[in-house]
């Protein structure tokens, strides 16, 4: 079950400049900075009420974010929803005809298991499913 709008992911070229801009805009510094080696991205998270803003910058030419920014301008990259059981939601979405970009959930930033829904099956929006990792979760 979808439980919350978890975060908006924003693709940026210059993470330091974007972090400064959002710190000024939101009036608060980020609560977390993290490198996700498996995705070749650096991330910065801001808490905004019950949701978050995630800034993403590619760290290599092969990064999905770097490739995205060669085709599109900086801005909203994805919308992420918290789910209570990511594997059950993945199975449900596959059964409903959605195309998933992952066969299994993978470790993402901010202590989450994640899976992405292809934008072609979600009205042009890249959707991320997120589930907080507990000690019993396996990747």
N, CA, C and O atoms as a DFTB+ gen file, in Angstrom:
556 C
 N C O
     1  1       0.832      -1.168       0.000
     2  2       0.000       0.000       0.000
     3  2       0.889       1.248       0.000
     4  3       1.884       1.310       0.721
     5  1       0.519       2.234      -0.813
     6  2       1.197       3.520      -0.821
     7  2       0.778       4.264       0.442
     8  3      -0.414       4.365       0.733
     9  1       1.744       4.786       1.196
    10  2       1.424       5.402       2.478
    11  2       1.729       6.890       2.554
    12  3       1.187       7.580       3.417
    13  1       2.591       7.408       1.666
    14  2       3.030       8.792       1.825
    15  2       3.766       9.246       0.565
    16  3       4.406       8.444      -0.114
    17  1       3.668      10.540       0.263
    18  2       4.564      11.122      -0.733
    19  2       5.897      11.253      -0.015
    20  3       6.044      12.102       0.864
    21  1       6.872      10.425      -0.378
    22  2       8.133      10.350       0.363
    23  2       9.050      11.512      -0.003
    24  3       9.555      12.208       0.878
    25  1       9.268      11.725      -1.307
    26  2      10.108      12.851      -1.720
    27  2       9.942      13.160      -3.200
    28  3       9.431      12.352      -3.975
    29  1      10.393      14.357      -3.567
    30  2      10.565      14.730      -4.960
    31  2      12.055      14.697      -5.233
    32  3      12.837      15.287      -4.487
    33  1      12.455      14.017      -6.290
    34  2      13.858      13.953      -6.679
    35  2      14.134      14.994      -7.743
    36  3      13.474      15.007      -8.782
    37  1      15.110      15.875      -7.499
    38  2      15.454      16.937      -8.432
    39  2      16.857      16.699      -8.977
    40  3      17.818      16.613      -8.213
    41  1      16.971      16.595     -10.291
    42  2      18.270      16.411     -10.943
    43  2      18.935      17.771     -11.101
    44  3      18.316      18.725     -11.572
    45  1      20.211      17.852     -10.700
    46  2      20.957      19.109     -10.774
    47  2      22.354      18.854     -11.336
    48  3      22.915      17.768     -11.189
    49  1      22.900      19.883     -11.984
    50  2      24.275      19.799     -12.480
    51  2      25.284      20.048     -11.365
    52  3      26.280      19.334     -11.252
    53  1      25.024      21.059     -10.545
    54  2      25.963      21.507      -9.523
    55  2      25.319      21.327      -8.153
    56  3      24.506      22.144      -7.722
    57  1      25.694      20.250      -7.481
    58  2      25.062      19.918      -6.203
    59  2      25.338      20.972      -5.137
    60  3      24.460      21.282      -4.332
    61  1      26.528      21.517      -5.125
    62  2      26.872      22.537      -4.124
    63  2      26.020      23.796      -4.306
    64  3      25.498      24.342      -3.334
    65  1      25.881      24.252      -5.550
    66  2      25.070      25.448      -5.817
    67  2      23.596      25.181      -5.515
    68  3      22.915      26.028      -4.936
    69  1      23.108      24.014      -5.903
    70  2      21.702      23.677      -5.651
    71  2      21.439      23.544      -4.151
    72  3      20.379      23.942      -3.669
    73  1      22.398      22.986      -3.416
    74  2      22.248      22.857      -1.967
    75  2      22.161      24.240      -1.323
    76  3      21.328      24.472      -0.447
    77  1      23.012      25.141      -1.755
    78  2      22.971      26.512      -1.226
    79  2      21.632      27.174      -1.552
    80  3      21.035      27.828      -0.697
    81  1      21.166      27.003      -2.781
    82  2      19.901      27.598      -3.195
    83  2      18.736      27.071      -2.350
    84  3      17.922      27.855      -1.864
    85  1      18.652      25.742      -2.173
    86  2      17.541      25.163      -1.418
    87  2      17.660      25.424       0.076
    88  3      16.645      25.491       0.769
    89  1      18.884      25.572       0.590
    90  2      19.061      25.951       1.987
    91  2      18.472      27.342       2.213
    92  3      17.792      27.581       3.210
    93  1      18.738      28.255       1.280
    94  2      18.190      29.607       1.378
    95  2      16.680      29.592       1.174
    96  3      15.947      30.226       1.934
    97  1      16.213      28.880       0.166
    98  2      14.785      28.818      -0.146
    99  2      13.979      28.254       1.021
   100  3      12.953      28.817       1.400
   101  1      14.442      27.147       1.586
   102  2      13.692      26.455       2.634
   103  2      14.003      26.978       4.039
   104  3      13.276      26.686       4.989
   105  1      15.076      27.744       4.166
   106  2      15.428      28.307       5.462
   107  2      16.033      27.310       6.427
   108  3      16.134      27.591       7.621
   109  1      16.433      26.164       5.939
   110  2      17.025      25.111       6.768
   111  2      18.096      24.391       5.954
   112  3      17.949      24.242       4.741
   113  1      19.162      23.947       6.596
   114  2      20.169      23.161       5.877
   115  2      19.663      21.738       5.623
   116  3      18.691      21.308       6.245
   117  1      20.308      21.013       4.725
   118  2      19.917      19.615       4.510
   119  2      20.197      18.787       5.758
   120  3      21.078      19.115       6.552
   121  1      19.438      17.714       5.918
   122  2      19.670      16.842       7.068
   123  2      20.607      15.700       6.729
   124  3      21.102      15.005       7.617
   125  1      20.855      15.503       5.409
   126  2      21.687      14.362       5.040
   127  2      22.315      14.585       3.678
   128  3      21.688      15.124       2.766
   129  1      23.583      14.153       3.556
   130  2      24.286      14.092       2.278
   131  2      24.797      12.667       2.155
   132  3      25.295      12.091       3.122
   133  1      24.670      12.097       0.946
   134  2      25.036      10.689       0.793
   135  2      25.493      10.415      -0.635
   136  3      24.938      10.950      -1.594
   137  1      26.513       9.573      -0.756
   138  2      26.947       9.082      -2.067
   139  2      26.353       7.684      -2.245
   140  3      26.483       6.833      -1.366
   141  1      25.704       7.454      -3.380
   142  2      25.153       6.135      -3.690
   143  2      25.983       5.574      -4.845
   144  3      25.719       5.853      -6.015
   145  1      26.980       4.786      -4.491
   146  2      27.936       4.273      -5.477
   147  2      27.260       3.449      -6.567
   148  3      27.632       3.547      -7.736
   149  1      26.278       2.643      -6.198
   150  2      25.616       1.769      -7.180
   151  2      24.898       2.554      -8.273
   152  3      24.695       2.041      -9.374
   153  1      24.516       3.785      -7.979
   154  2      23.821       4.626      -8.956
   155  2      24.709       5.750      -9.484
   156  3      24.287       6.518     -10.349
   157  1      25.933       5.851      -8.970
   158  2      26.876       6.913      -9.339
   159  2      26.246       8.292      -9.177
   160  3      26.280       9.120     -10.086
   161  1      25.664       8.520      -7.983
   162  2      25.066       9.824      -7.673
   163  2      25.449      10.260      -6.268
   164  3      25.682       9.447      -5.374
   165  1      25.505      11.569      -6.114
   166  2      25.572      12.182      -4.802
   167  2      24.200      12.773      -4.545
   168  3      23.582      13.346      -5.442
   169  1      23.723      12.631      -3.309
   170  2      22.393      13.118      -2.961
   171  2      22.466      14.024      -1.732
   172  3      23.352      13.897      -0.886
   173  1      21.510      14.933      -1.668
   174  2      21.329      15.809      -0.517
   175  2      19.834      15.817      -0.223
   176  3      19.018      15.976      -1.131
   177  1      19.474      15.642       1.058
   178  2      18.068      15.591       1.448
   179  2      17.695      16.753       2.355
   180  3      18.414      17.096       3.293
   181  1      16.552      17.346       2.047
   182  2      15.944      18.382       2.879
   183  2      14.603      17.855       3.376
   184  3      13.844      17.267       2.606
   185  1      14.310      18.062       4.650
   186  2      13.001      17.721       5.204
   187  2      12.071      18.909       5.004
   188  3      12.423      20.044       5.325
   189  1      10.878      18.642       4.469
   190  2       9.867      19.690       4.268
   191  2       8.557      19.135       4.809
   192  3       7.844      18.421       4.105
   193  1       8.239      19.462       6.061
   194  2       7.052      18.879       6.683
   195  2       7.212      17.373       6.743
   196  3       8.226      16.870       7.227
   197  1       6.211      16.648       6.252
   198  2       6.255      15.189       6.241
   199  2       6.895      14.599       5.015
   200  3       6.974      13.377       4.890
   201  1       7.360      15.443       4.093
   202  2       7.997      14.967       2.856
   203  2       9.423      15.492       2.772
   204  3       9.906      16.178       3.673
   205  1      10.079      15.156       1.678
   206  2      11.476      15.540       1.499
   207  2      11.713      16.018       0.074
   208  3      10.944      15.729      -0.842
   209  1      12.800      16.757      -0.078
   210  2      13.348      17.111      -1.385
   211  2      14.704      16.422      -1.460
   212  3      15.526      16.559      -0.554
   213  1      14.937      15.681      -2.538
   214  2      16.227      15.029      -2.765
   215  2      16.876      15.684      -3.972
   216  3      16.316      15.666      -5.068
   217  1      18.045      16.258      -3.778
   218  2      18.836      16.766      -4.890
   219  2      19.766      15.647      -5.337
   220  3      20.389      14.983      -4.509
   221  1      19.858      15.439      -6.655
   222  2      20.696      14.366      -7.193
   223  2      21.649      14.926      -8.240
   224  3      21.237      15.669      -9.131
   225  1      22.929      14.565      -8.128
   226  2      23.924      14.949      -9.120
   227  2      24.727      13.713      -9.490
   228  3      25.207      12.991      -8.617
   229  1      24.870      13.475     -10.784
   230  2      25.652      12.335     -11.254
   231  2      27.123      12.518     -10.936
   232  3      27.635      13.637     -10.919
   233  1      27.798      11.397     -10.682
   234  2      29.228      11.441     -10.379
   235  2      30.072      10.791     -11.468
   236  3      31.294      10.712     -11.342
   237  1      29.425      10.323     -12.542
   238  2      30.157       9.742     -13.670
   239  2      29.317       9.911     -14.931
   240  3      28.109      10.134     -14.848
   241  1      29.948       9.807     -16.093
   242  2      29.187       9.917     -17.342
   243  2      28.150       8.809     -17.523
   244  3      27.198       8.969     -18.287
   245  1      28.330       7.685     -16.825
   246  2      27.398       6.555     -16.933
   247  2      26.207       6.657     -15.988
   248  3      25.288       5.842     -16.062
   249  1      26.214       7.638     -15.109
   250  2      25.120       7.809     -14.151
   251  2      23.823       8.111     -14.886
   252  3      23.817       8.851     -15.869
   253  1      22.730       7.538     -14.407
   254  2      21.413       7.828     -14.995
   255  2      21.096       9.316     -14.890
   256  3      20.449       9.871     -15.778
   257  1      21.539       9.967     -13.825
   258  2      21.275      11.403     -13.662
   259  2      22.083      12.209     -14.670
   260  3      21.558      13.144     -15.274
   261  1      23.351      11.859     -14.859
   262  2      24.178      12.552     -15.855
   263  2      23.556      12.407     -17.241
   264  3      23.457      13.386     -17.981
   265  1      23.145      11.213     -17.589
   266  2      22.510      10.973     -18.899
   267  2      21.202      11.751     -19.020
   268  3      20.922      12.335     -20.066
   269  1      20.409      11.761     -17.964
   270  2      19.145      12.499     -17.953
   271  2      19.394      13.972     -18.252
   272  3      18.687      14.573     -19.060
   273  1      20.400      14.553     -17.601
   274  2      20.672      15.981     -17.753
   275  2      21.290      16.349     -19.104
   276  3      21.370      17.529     -19.444
   277  1      21.725      15.353     -19.874
   278  2      22.179      15.667     -21.237
   279  2      20.991      15.849     -22.175
   280  3      21.132      16.431     -23.250
   281  1      19.822      15.353     -21.774
   282  2      18.620      15.420     -22.613
   283  2      17.579      16.406     -22.102
   284  3      16.786      16.940     -22.878
   285  1      17.585      16.644     -20.795
   286  2      16.539      17.465     -20.181
   287  2      17.168      18.492     -19.248
   288  3      18.298      18.318     -18.791
   289  1      16.426      19.565     -18.967
   290  2      16.963      20.575     -18.043
   291  2      16.892      20.100     -16.595
   292  3      16.217      19.121     -16.276
   293  1      17.602      20.814     -15.733
   294  2      17.513      20.536     -14.306
   295  2      16.055      20.658     -13.865
   296  3      15.285      21.433     -14.432
   297  1      15.694      19.890     -12.860
   298  2      14.343      19.978     -12.329
   299  2      13.864      18.641     -11.815
   300  3      14.658      17.774     -11.450
   301  1      12.548      18.488     -11.792
   302  2      11.969      17.264     -11.222
   303  2      12.368      16.067     -12.074
   304  3      12.119      16.020     -13.278
   305  1      12.990      15.111     -11.416
   306  2      13.423      13.868     -12.053
   307  2      12.456      12.730     -11.739
   308  3      12.125      11.934     -12.617
   309  1      12.003      12.654     -10.483
   310  2      11.076      11.589     -10.102
   311  2      10.238      11.987      -8.896
   312  3      10.564      12.913      -8.154
   313  1       9.147      11.250      -8.733
   314  2       8.268      11.381      -7.572
   315  2       8.346      10.051      -6.829
   316  3       8.165       8.985      -7.417
   317  1       8.618      10.132      -5.530
   318  2       8.794       8.913      -4.731
   319  2       7.681       8.776      -3.708
   320  3       7.292       9.736      -3.042
   321  1       7.182       7.553      -3.603
   322  2       6.134       7.227      -2.637
   323  2       6.641       6.176      -1.670
   324  3       7.272       5.198      -2.071
   325  1       6.361       6.386      -0.395
   326  2       6.652       5.374       0.628
   327  2       5.609       4.266       0.487
   328  3       4.422       4.532       0.294
   329  1       6.069       3.033       0.586
   330  2       5.167       1.878       0.575
   331  2       5.475       1.029       1.800
   332  3       6.596       1.031       2.308
   333  1       4.468       0.305       2.264
   334  2       4.704      -0.513       3.455
   335  2       5.287      -1.880       3.125
   336  3       5.885      -2.511       3.996
   337  1       5.129      -2.357       1.885
   338  2       5.696      -3.647       1.463
   339  2       6.084      -3.529      -0.001
   340  3       5.250      -3.722      -0.885
   341  1       7.334      -3.216      -0.258
   342  2       7.773      -2.923      -1.622
   343  2       7.617      -4.128      -2.548
   344  3       7.242      -3.963      -3.709
   345  1       7.894      -5.309      -2.065
   346  2       7.772      -6.493      -2.923
   347  2       6.308      -6.748      -3.305
   348  3       6.018      -7.107      -4.446
   349  1       5.404      -6.566      -2.368
   350  2       3.976      -6.743      -2.667
   351  2       3.507      -5.688      -3.664
   352  3       2.738      -5.997      -4.574
   353  1       3.965      -4.439      -3.501
   354  2       3.572      -3.380      -4.440
   355  2       4.148      -3.636      -5.826
   356  3       3.480      -3.393      -6.831
   357  1       5.381      -4.122      -5.887
   358  2       5.973      -4.445      -7.185
   359  2       5.149      -5.524      -7.891
   360  3       4.878      -5.417      -9.087
   361  1       4.755      -6.552      -7.155
   362  2       3.943      -7.627      -7.739
   363  2       2.594      -7.081      -8.199
   364  3       2.129      -7.417      -9.288
   365  1       1.971      -6.250      -7.387
   366  2       0.664      -5.669      -7.743
   367  2       0.777      -4.806      -8.995
   368  3      -0.057      -4.902      -9.895
   369  1       1.798      -3.972      -9.051
   370  2       1.961      -3.084     -10.204
   371  2       2.254      -3.869     -11.482
   372  3       1.728      -3.544     -12.546
   373  1       3.094      -4.903     -11.377
   374  2       3.336      -5.762     -12.557
   375  2       2.018      -6.377     -13.039
   376  3       1.736      -6.395     -14.237
   377  1       1.221      -6.875     -12.101
   378  2      -0.060      -7.495     -12.453
   379  2      -0.992      -6.486     -13.117
   380  3      -1.789      -6.852     -13.981
   381  1      -0.898      -5.221     -12.720
   382  2      -1.725      -4.153     -13.299
   383  2      -1.184      -3.659     -14.642
   384  3      -1.810      -2.822     -15.293
   385  1      -0.019      -4.176     -15.062
   386  2       0.525      -3.816     -16.371
   387  2       1.593      -2.733     -16.374
   388  3       2.023      -2.300     -17.443
   389  1       2.028      -2.290     -15.206
   390  2       3.097      -1.301     -15.143
   391  2       4.440      -1.966     -15.434
   392  3       4.659      -3.127     -15.089
   393  1       5.327      -1.219     -16.067
   394  2       6.667      -1.710     -16.368
   395  2       7.600      -1.206     -15.277
   396  3       7.725      -0.002     -15.055
   397  1       8.258      -2.153     -14.595
   398  2       9.199      -1.795     -13.533
   399  2      10.619      -1.833     -14.092
   400  3      10.940      -2.668     -14.938
   401  1      11.453      -0.937     -13.617
   402  2      12.835      -0.872     -14.072
   403  2      13.752      -1.786     -13.276
   404  3      14.926      -1.940     -13.615
   405  1      13.222      -2.395     -12.217
   406  2      13.999      -3.314     -11.385
   407  2      13.216      -4.603     -11.219
   408  3      12.000      -4.583     -11.027
   409  1      13.920      -5.723     -11.293
   410  2      13.283      -7.015     -11.006
   411  2      13.103      -7.206      -9.503
   412  3      12.119      -7.790      -9.050
   413  1      14.066      -6.706      -8.747
   414  2      14.055      -6.789      -7.287
   415  2      14.322      -5.402      -6.727
   416  3      14.960      -4.587      -7.394
   417  1      13.853      -5.112      -5.519
   418  2      14.202      -3.827      -4.917
   419  2      15.704      -3.757      -4.703
   420  3      16.362      -4.778      -4.500
   421  1      16.239      -2.542      -4.749
   422  2      17.667      -2.371      -4.482
   423  2      17.861      -1.289      -3.443
   424  3      16.965      -0.491      -3.170
   425  1      19.045      -1.282      -2.873
   426  2      19.350      -0.297      -1.838
   427  2      19.503       1.070      -2.492
   428  3      20.259       1.239      -3.450
   429  1      18.762       2.051      -1.949
   430  2      18.852       3.418      -2.426
   431  2      19.377       4.317      -1.326
   432  3      19.898       3.841      -0.318
   433  1      19.241       5.597      -1.519
   434  2      19.698       6.573      -0.531
   435  2      18.730       6.632       0.653
   436  3      17.606       6.138       0.573
   437  1      19.171       7.226       1.721
   438  2      18.354       7.520       2.900
   439  2      17.787       6.263       3.558
   440  3      16.671       6.275       4.078
   441  1      18.568       5.178       3.531
   442  2      18.190       3.921       4.195
   443  2      16.876       3.347       3.661
   444  3      15.987       2.978       4.429
   445  1      16.770       3.280       2.330
   446  2      15.553       2.782       1.680
   447  2      15.861       1.640       0.722
   448  3      16.943       1.577       0.137
   449  1      14.905       0.751       0.573
   450  2      14.850      -0.158      -0.565
   451  2      14.009       0.554      -1.608
   452  3      12.986       1.152      -1.275
   453  1      14.428       0.498      -2.875
   454  2      13.739       1.253      -3.914
   455  2      13.504       0.420      -5.160
   456  3      14.186      -0.573      -5.413
   457  1      12.520       0.853      -5.924
   458  2      12.208       0.306      -7.234
   459  2      11.580       1.432      -8.040
   460  3      10.846       2.256      -7.495
   461  1      11.869       1.468      -9.340
   462  2      11.322       2.524     -10.186
   463  2      10.314       1.960     -11.183
   464  3      10.475       0.854     -11.699
   465  1       9.276       2.744     -11.437
   466  2       8.265       2.436     -12.445
   467  2       8.624       3.243     -13.691
   468  3       8.835       4.453     -13.609
   469  1       8.692       2.583     -14.831
   470  2       9.073       3.245     -16.080
   471  2       8.088       4.368     -16.405
   472  3       6.875       4.183     -16.300
   473  1       8.611       5.531     -16.801
   474  2       7.723       6.659     -17.111
   475  2       6.740       6.369     -18.248
   476  3       5.652       6.946     -18.281
   477  1       7.103       5.494     -19.168
   478  2       6.193       5.194     -20.285
   479  2       4.925       4.497     -19.812
   480  3       3.907       4.531     -20.503
   481  1       4.975       3.864     -18.642
   482  2       3.765       3.219     -18.131
   483  2       3.119       4.030     -17.012
   484  3       2.161       3.568     -16.392
   485  1       3.634       5.245     -16.740
   486  2       3.087       6.074     -15.658
   487  2       2.895       7.513     -16.137
   488  3       3.268       8.460     -15.445
   489  1       2.311       7.666     -17.321
   490  2       1.960       8.981     -17.871
   491  2       3.154       9.942     -17.932
   492  3       3.012      11.140     -17.688
   493  1       4.339       9.393     -18.264
   494  2       5.515      10.225     -18.446
   495  2       6.263      10.587     -17.176
   496  3       7.215      11.366     -17.226
   497  1       5.854      10.038     -16.035
   498  2       6.493      10.362     -14.754
   499  2       7.279       9.145     -14.268
   500  3       6.756       8.033     -14.211
   501  1       8.558       9.381     -13.915
   502  2       9.343       8.335     -13.274
   503  2       8.894       8.266     -11.818
   504  3       9.021       9.240     -11.076
   505  1       8.368       7.106     -11.413
   506  2       7.846       6.920     -10.057
   507  2       8.792       5.986      -9.313
   508  3       9.190       4.942      -9.830
   509  1       9.141       6.375      -8.099
   510  2       9.986       5.553      -7.243
   511  2       9.159       5.033      -6.080
   512  3       8.421       5.789      -5.449
   513  1       9.281       3.754      -5.800
   514  2       8.707       3.156      -4.604
   515  2       9.826       3.071      -3.571
   516  3      10.938       2.663      -3.904
   517  1       9.551       3.449      -2.328
   518  2      10.552       3.430      -1.257
   519  2       9.992       2.710      -0.051
   520  3       8.837       2.902       0.328
   521  1      10.832       1.875       0.549
   522  2      10.475       1.237       1.816
   523  2      11.674       1.367       2.748
   524  3      12.797       1.040       2.366
   525  1      11.442       1.835       3.946
   526  2      12.535       1.939       4.923
   527  2      13.112       0.557       5.174
   528  3      12.382      -0.428       5.284
   529  1      14.435       0.502       5.262
   530  2      15.125      -0.767       5.489
   531  2      15.117      -1.089       6.979
   532  3      15.489      -0.268       7.819
   533  1      14.685      -2.301       7.275
   534  2      14.745      -2.783       8.646
   535  2      15.844      -3.842       8.717
   536  3      16.295      -4.323       7.677
   537  1      16.276      -4.210       9.903
   538  2      17.363      -5.202      10.027
   539  2      17.048      -6.551       9.379
   540  3      17.965      -7.318       9.085
   541  1      15.770      -6.851       9.151
   542  2      15.418      -8.148       8.562
   543  2      15.304      -8.098       7.040
   544  3      15.126      -9.137       6.405
   545  1      15.406      -6.895       6.439
   546  2      15.316      -6.782       4.977
   547  2      16.590      -7.324       4.338
   548  3      17.694      -7.137       4.851
   549  1      16.412      -7.988       3.222
   550  2      17.533      -8.463       2.415
   551  2      17.509      -7.727       1.103
   552  3      16.443      -7.423       0.567
   553  1      18.690      -7.438       0.584
   554  2      18.751      -6.681      -0.678
   555  2      18.817      -7.617      -1.851
   556  3      18.874      -7.168      -2.996
